[in-house]
Amino acid sequence: MRTGKSAALGTAVLILLLAIATSAEPMPAQSTAATPVPELPVIDKIWPDVNLNAVALGKDGAAQIIDVHLLRLFEDGAERPLHFLGSPDSPVSVALVIDSSGSIYKRKPAIVAAVTAIVTALPPDSEVMAVLFADQSYLDLPFTPASKVDFSFLDRLQARGPTALFDSIVATENHFIAHAKYVRRAMVVLSDGIDNASNVSMAEVSRAMEQPGAPVVYVCPPSKANILKMQRMDGQIYMSFLARWGGGVAFYLDPDPAAAAAKVVSAIRSQMVVQFTAANPARNGKRRKLKLQFPDNNLQVRAVPEYFAPAK
């Protein structure tokens, strides 16, 4: 059920998914039938069409619903025609990536409260998966209708051991893109951002997050005051990077987990999906830079700043 701590990036996702299907000791509440092993690497089947998840934010950071027809998208400087998918409040696929390492031992109640609030407030018919991680990653909840989630998986938040945040993000992103049902997609990372056990680099994490069809990434770190008190500014920096690469935003979990969860849900519910056809249909694995423009300067529309074309 786990990605080996010493596994290289090229095999990390495969190990996680194969273990789900073959482990002699599956974790409770897991359904091996619900998690078939996809071909690796994962290739977006609709290529050269690209689905881009995005979220609009006001100057106060609150999510906004906008007229998507006013959006303009540029790929490597060239404007691309847009189609619009997945209206606000339509079903969404959500991945929860939850830190279970020793550094969150004082924050476990806040994490449990936030996760429960997020799942129960998602749009009808949405689906949720959850990965708990310390130095290894566990798929503790395969994609499940949000209305049928058994929250007992949160009992396995052990709050012990080192942290392999980057390894877990890479594994979750690939599994998520292979199995998510809906075009509206979001990932919520609940962690202090400390990573002391991963084998992948930050560059490899950003590439995994910037794939066609990737979710918007929201991060829920501790408050800035708590981070300063713990002298863990590197974790704050890492979480900021994850939000930026994932086209999302940070919502601080402290001091009010319910308020943070409400902000996350508001952003998820207002997300939009724009679809465009890649200017270059080649499967060359190369970076394509993106820029979204909206005429209202009081709003910013966030999405991944670039993506990588599928490789051959």
C-alpha positions as CSV (number, residue, x, y, z in Angstrom):
1,M,0.0,0.0,0.0
2,R,2.9,2.4,-0.1
3,T,5.5,4.1,-2.2
4,G,9.0,2.9,-1.2
5,K,10.9,5.7,0.6
6,S,14.0,4.9,-1.6
7,A,12.1,4.6,-4.9
8,A,13.2,6.8,-7.7
9,L,10.8,9.3,-9.3
10,G,10.2,7.2,-12.4
11,T,8.8,4.3,-10.3
12,A,7.2,6.1,-7.3
13,V,3.7,6.3,-8.8
14,L,3.9,2.8,-10.2
15,I,4.9,1.4,-6.8
16,L,2.0,3.2,-5.1
17,L,-0.6,2.0,-7.5
18,L,0.7,-1.5,-7.9
19,A,0.8,-1.9,-4.1
20,I,-2.9,-0.8,-3.9
21,A,-3.7,-3.7,-6.3
22,T,-1.4,-6.4,-4.9
23,S,-0.8,-5.7,-1.2
24,A,-1.3,-8.8,1.1
25,E,-2.3,-6.4,3.9
26,P,-4.7,-3.8,2.4
27,M,-5.5,-1.0,4.7
28,P,-9.1,-0.8,6.1
29,A,-11.8,0.9,4.1
30,Q,-9.9,0.5,0.8
31,S,-11.3,-1.0,-2.3
32,T,-8.8,-2.5,-4.6
33,A,-11.4,-3.0,-7.3
34,A,-11.9,0.8,-7.4
35,T,-8.2,1.6,-8.2
36,P,-7.1,-0.2,-11.4
37,V,-3.5,0.4,-12.4
38,P,-3.3,2.8,-15.3
39,E,-0.6,2.8,-18.0
40,L,2.4,4.9,-17.0
41,P,3.2,7.6,-17.9
42,V,-0.3,9.0,-17.8
43,I,-1.2,10.7,-21.1
44,D,-4.2,13.0,-21.4
45,K,-6.5,11.1,-23.7
46,I,-8.1,14.2,-25.3
47,W,-4.8,15.7,-26.5
48,P,-4.2,18.1,-28.3
49,D,-7.2,19.5,-26.5
50,V,-6.3,20.7,-23.0
51,N,-8.6,21.3,-20.0
52,L,-7.4,24.1,-17.8
53,N,-8.9,24.5,-14.3
54,A,-8.8,28.0,-13.0
55,V,-10.2,30.1,-10.1
56,A,-10.9,33.8,-9.9
57,L,-10.0,35.8,-6.8
58,G,-10.8,39.3,-5.6
59,K,-8.2,41.6,-4.0
60,D,-9.3,40.2,-0.6
61,G,-8.5,36.7,-1.7
62,A,-12.1,35.6,-1.8
63,A,-13.3,33.4,-4.7
64,Q,-15.4,35.0,-7.3
65,I,-17.7,33.8,-10.1
66,I,-17.0,35.6,-13.3
67,D,-18.2,35.8,-16.9
68,V,-15.9,33.3,-18.4
69,H,-16.6,34.6,-21.9
70,L,-14.5,37.6,-21.0
71,L,-11.4,35.4,-20.5
72,R,-8.6,35.4,-23.0
73,L,-5.8,32.7,-22.9
74,F,-2.4,32.9,-24.5
75,E,-0.2,29.9,-25.1
76,D,3.5,30.8,-25.7
77,G,2.3,34.3,-26.5
78,A,-0.4,33.2,-29.1
79,E,-4.1,33.6,-28.2
80,R,-6.1,30.4,-28.3
81,P,-9.9,30.0,-28.8
82,L,-11.6,28.9,-25.7
83,H,-14.5,26.5,-24.9
84,F,-16.0,26.5,-21.4
85,L,-16.8,23.3,-19.4
86,G,-18.1,22.6,-15.9
87,S,-20.3,25.4,-14.7
88,P,-19.8,26.7,-11.1
89,D,-21.3,24.3,-8.5
90,S,-21.3,21.4,-10.9
91,P,-19.7,18.2,-9.5
92,V,-16.0,18.3,-8.8
93,S,-13.2,15.7,-8.3
94,V,-11.2,16.5,-5.1
95,A,-8.0,15.0,-3.8
96,L,-7.1,15.5,-0.2
97,V,-3.3,15.2,0.6
98,I,-3.0,15.0,4.4
99,D,0.2,15.3,6.4
100,S,0.3,12.5,9.0
101,S,3.9,13.1,10.1
102,G,5.2,14.0,13.6
103,S,5.2,17.7,13.0
104,I,1.4,17.9,12.9
105,Y,0.8,16.3,16.3
106,K,-0.6,19.5,17.8
107,R,-2.7,20.3,14.7
108,K,-4.5,16.9,14.2
109,P,-7.9,18.2,15.5
110,A,-7.7,21.2,13.2
111,I,-6.9,19.0,10.2
112,V,-9.8,16.6,11.0
113,A,-12.2,19.4,11.4
114,A,-11.2,21.1,8.1
115,V,-11.3,17.9,6.1
116,T,-14.7,17.0,7.4
117,A,-16.1,20.5,6.7
118,I,-14.6,20.5,3.1
119,V,-16.0,17.1,2.1
120,T,-19.5,17.7,3.5
121,A,-19.8,21.1,1.7
122,L,-18.8,20.0,-1.8
123,P,-21.4,20.3,-4.7
124,P,-23.8,17.4,-5.0
125,D,-22.4,14.2,-6.8
126,S,-18.8,15.3,-6.2
127,E,-16.1,12.7,-5.5
128,V,-13.2,12.6,-3.1
129,M,-10.0,10.7,-2.7
130,A,-7.5,11.0,0.2
131,V,-3.8,10.3,0.6
132,L,-2.3,10.3,4.1
133,F,1.5,10.5,4.2
134,A,4.4,10.6,6.6
135,D,7.6,9.2,5.1
136,Q,5.4,7.0,2.9
137,S,2.1,7.6,1.0
138,Y,-1.1,5.7,1.6
139,L,-4.2,5.9,-0.6
140,D,-6.6,5.7,2.4
141,L,-9.7,6.7,0.4
142,P,-10.0,5.8,-3.3
143,F,-12.3,8.1,-5.3
144,T,-15.7,7.9,-3.4
145,P,-18.9,10.0,-3.7
146,A,-18.6,12.8,-1.2
147,S,-22.0,11.9,0.3
148,K,-20.8,8.4,1.1
149,V,-17.3,9.2,2.6
150,D,-16.6,7.2,5.7
151,F,-14.5,9.6,7.8
152,S,-13.0,6.8,9.8
153,F,-9.9,7.0,7.5
154,L,-9.0,10.1,9.5
155,D,-8.4,7.8,12.5
156,R,-5.2,6.9,10.8
157,L,-3.7,10.3,11.3
158,Q,-0.9,9.1,13.5
159,A,1.2,12.3,13.8
160,R,4.6,10.5,13.8
161,G,7.6,10.0,11.6
162,P,9.4,12.2,9.0
163,T,7.7,13.8,6.0
164,A,7.8,13.0,2.3
165,L,5.6,15.8,1.0
166,F,7.1,16.1,-2.5
167,D,7.0,12.3,-3.1
168,S,3.3,12.3,-2.1
169,I,2.4,15.2,-4.3
170,V,3.9,13.5,-7.4
171,A,2.2,10.2,-6.7
172,T,-1.2,11.8,-6.0
173,E,-1.1,14.1,-9.0
174,N,-0.5,11.2,-11.4
175,H,-3.1,8.9,-9.8
176,F,-5.6,11.8,-9.7
177,I,-5.3,12.7,-13.3
178,A,-5.6,9.0,-14.3
179,H,-8.8,8.4,-12.3
180,A,-10.7,11.6,-11.7
181,K,-14.2,11.5,-13.1
182,Y,-15.0,15.2,-13.6
183,V,-13.3,18.0,-15.5
184,R,-13.6,20.4,-12.5
185,R,-10.7,19.3,-10.3
186,A,-9.1,20.4,-7.1
187,M,-6.4,19.3,-4.8
188,V,-6.2,20.3,-1.1
189,V,-2.9,19.9,0.7
190,L,-3.0,20.1,4.5
191,S,0.6,20.2,5.8
192,D,3.2,22.5,7.4
193,G,5.2,22.1,4.2
194,I,8.3,20.6,5.9
195,D,9.9,17.9,3.7
196,N,12.7,15.8,5.2
197,A,12.2,12.4,3.5
198,S,11.4,12.9,-0.2
199,N,13.5,11.7,-3.1
200,V,12.1,13.9,-5.8
201,S,13.2,17.5,-6.5
202,M,11.0,20.6,-6.4
203,A,11.5,20.8,-10.2
204,E,10.1,17.3,-10.6
205,V,7.1,18.3,-8.3
206,S,6.3,21.3,-10.5
207,R,6.3,19.2,-13.6
208,A,4.0,16.7,-12.1
209,M,1.6,19.4,-11.1
210,E,1.6,21.1,-14.5
211,Q,0.0,18.4,-16.6
212,P,-3.0,18.8,-19.0
213,G,-6.1,18.2,-16.9
214,A,-4.3,18.9,-13.6
215,P,-6.3,20.2,-10.6
216,V,-6.2,23.6,-9.0
217,V,-4.1,23.2,-5.8
218,Y,-5.1,24.8,-2.6
219,V,-2.7,24.6,0.4
220,C,-3.6,24.8,4.1
221,P,-0.5,25.5,6.1
222,P,-0.4,26.7,9.8
223,S,-0.7,30.4,10.4
224,K,2.2,32.6,9.6
225,A,2.6,33.3,13.3
226,N,2.9,29.6,14.1
227,I,5.4,29.0,11.3
228,L,7.6,31.8,12.6
229,K,7.3,30.5,16.1
230,M,8.4,27.0,14.9
231,Q,11.2,28.6,12.8
232,R,10.0,26.7,9.8
233,M,9.9,29.3,7.1
234,D,11.2,26.7,4.6
235,G,7.8,24.9,4.9
236,Q,6.0,28.2,4.3
237,I,8.1,28.7,1.1
238,Y,7.4,25.2,-0.1
239,M,3.6,25.6,0.4
240,S,3.7,28.9,-1.4
241,F,5.4,27.2,-4.3
242,L,2.9,24.4,-4.4
243,A,0.0,26.9,-4.6
244,R,1.7,28.9,-7.3
245,W,2.6,25.9,-9.5
246,G,-0.9,24.5,-9.0
247,G,-2.7,27.7,-9.9
248,G,-4.3,28.0,-6.5
249,V,-3.9,29.9,-3.2
250,A,-3.0,29.3,0.4
251,F,-5.7,29.4,3.1
252,Y,-4.2,29.3,6.6
253,L,-5.7,26.7,8.8
254,D,-5.1,28.5,12.1
255,P,-6.7,29.9,14.1
256,D,-10.1,29.0,12.6
257,P,-10.1,25.6,10.7
258,A,-13.8,26.1,9.9
259,A,-13.2,29.5,8.3
260,A,-10.3,28.1,6.3
261,A,-12.4,25.1,5.1
262,A,-15.2,27.5,4.1
263,K,-12.8,29.5,1.9
264,V,-11.5,26.3,0.3
265,V,-15.0,25.2,-0.5
266,S,-16.0,28.6,-1.9
267,A,-13.0,28.5,-4.2
268,I,-13.7,25.0,-5.3
269,R,-17.3,25.6,-6.0
270,S,-16.5,28.7,-8.1
271,Q,-13.8,27.0,-10.2
272,M,-14.1,27.1,-14.0
273,V,-12.7,24.9,-16.7
274,V,-11.5,26.4,-20.1
275,Q,-10.6,24.1,-22.9
276,F,-8.3,25.0,-25.8
277,T,-6.4,23.2,-28.5
278,A,-2.7,23.2,-28.2
279,A,-1.0,25.3,-30.9
280,N,1.6,22.6,-31.4
281,P,0.0,19.1,-31.3
282,A,3.4,17.4,-31.0
283,R,3.8,14.9,-28.1
284,N,7.3,16.2,-27.3
285,G,7.1,16.6,-23.5
286,K,8.0,20.3,-23.8
287,R,6.9,23.2,-21.6
288,R,4.1,25.5,-22.9
289,K,3.7,28.8,-21.1
290,L,0.2,30.0,-20.3
291,K,-1.3,33.4,-19.5
292,L,-5.0,34.1,-18.6
293,Q,-6.3,37.7,-19.0
294,F,-9.5,39.2,-17.6
295,P,-10.5,42.8,-18.2
296,D,-11.3,43.6,-14.5
297,N,-8.1,44.6,-12.7
298,N,-9.7,44.1,-9.4
299,L,-9.8,40.3,-10.1
300,Q,-7.1,37.8,-10.8
301,V,-7.6,34.5,-12.5
302,R,-5.3,31.8,-11.4
303,A,-4.4,28.6,-13.2
304,V,-1.1,26.7,-13.7
305,P,1.4,29.1,-15.3
306,E,2.5,26.5,-17.8
307,Y,2.0,22.9,-18.7
308,F,4.1,20.1,-20.3
309,A,2.9,18.5,-23.4
310,P,2.5,14.7,-23.2
311,A,5.6,12.8,-24.2
312,K,5.7,10.2,-26.9
